[in-house]
Amino acid sequence: MKATNFLFYLLLLICALNTTHNAVYNQCVLFINQDLLGTQYQLKLTLSVYFCAIFFIRCVIGTIADNCSGKKCMFVALLVALLGHTLAGYANSIEMFIVARFIQGLGLGGGQVLGLVLLMQVFTQKSRASIIAAEQVLFSLASVCLPLMGNLFSAYLSWRLTYVAYFSITAFAIFYFTVYQRESIAVQTPIENFTVPTSTQRKHVLLNGAFLLPTFMACFSISGYILWGSYFSLLVHHYDIELKYLLMYQLLPIVPYFTCSLLFKRLTAHLSRPELYRRIFVFQLGAWSIICLLFLWDKSSGSFKFMLLLPILLHNIAGSFFRPLMQEKALNSVPNNKIGAASSFISICQVGVNAVFAIVINCMKDFLPTFVGIQLFIGSVILLYILGTRSCCVDKV
């Protein structure tokens, strides 16, 4: 395997470790509590401090990377993560574990942003959509494999082995960056219809509509997948859906997201942007239509639980194509020396937008109207954006 190919997958793995770490923690938390004897408040604090660390580091790490060496920043982030994993693995009290979780958040959160920044800098602009699609593939796999690993380790061995595994991967990454990785490598992965941003598009950088609109579209495109985990507990509560369906509800939304992301380059290679937008439009319109039908569906019917899942599946198919296109469009609108700040901003938006939706869902009494309302809003915004983009494409032709 070429050094650049190996670097590609290593950076994707570093990103995946962060984005799925909390799901791994949730699989271990019962066993951690039995060992460290934390109160309910302390267990919730372990969740909060991790998210606070993630949010803080995402706000600043991209700008730091723009002004320093991205490789050196990644090296520091990996060292911080290594310290966090060590403290978590050896924690003998819940207080020590809380501190470890905060340090892990700083390291993993920084690594997640920096991984994408390095990929954007190491690989050419023309390959950015394919890189983001590849990140979605590894994220989907990690969403299943890593929590499963955490559960199996906790149930049959020890939850501490989870942090040993994280420690091993991080230590190997540090070794690789120290010994093998050269300072600069360029890789060509051409994609058709690439345009260089104009001087007007480069003005005001992150405040430019050419950056902001695609950024929020990228956030909305993955909202159905990200929010589905919080939906499930509410579904169980509101509609008495049996817990045996947990696996189905957690895995099925991943399948189309993984499959379409895996085939992204092959399925988009011979399509023009208007043709690709048209296909995304069809899937998103299907999800939007089924959301509307939920009000009319018999809530007592056994098919209702599947009906609730169907728009998420369609939304994820559309999102698996839409997010790479939008994130590529956003990043291509800023100069290379602002890629770090842009990546940080996109990452913060993805957390913030979906956190707002999750809070609304969990705070409202009536689940279905809230769920339908949010999905209609998301779907409508995406459809309007696609219609406007298609119109611009037709006018240019």
PyMOL commands that set and color helices and strands:
alter all, ss='L'
color gray80, all
select helices_A, chain A and resi 3-19+21-36+40-67+70-90+94-122+125-156+160-179+199-202+205-207+209-221+223-239+243-251+254-262+264-268+273-293+304-331+336-363+367-396
alter helices_A, ss='H'
color red, helices_A
deselect
rebuild
show_as cartoon
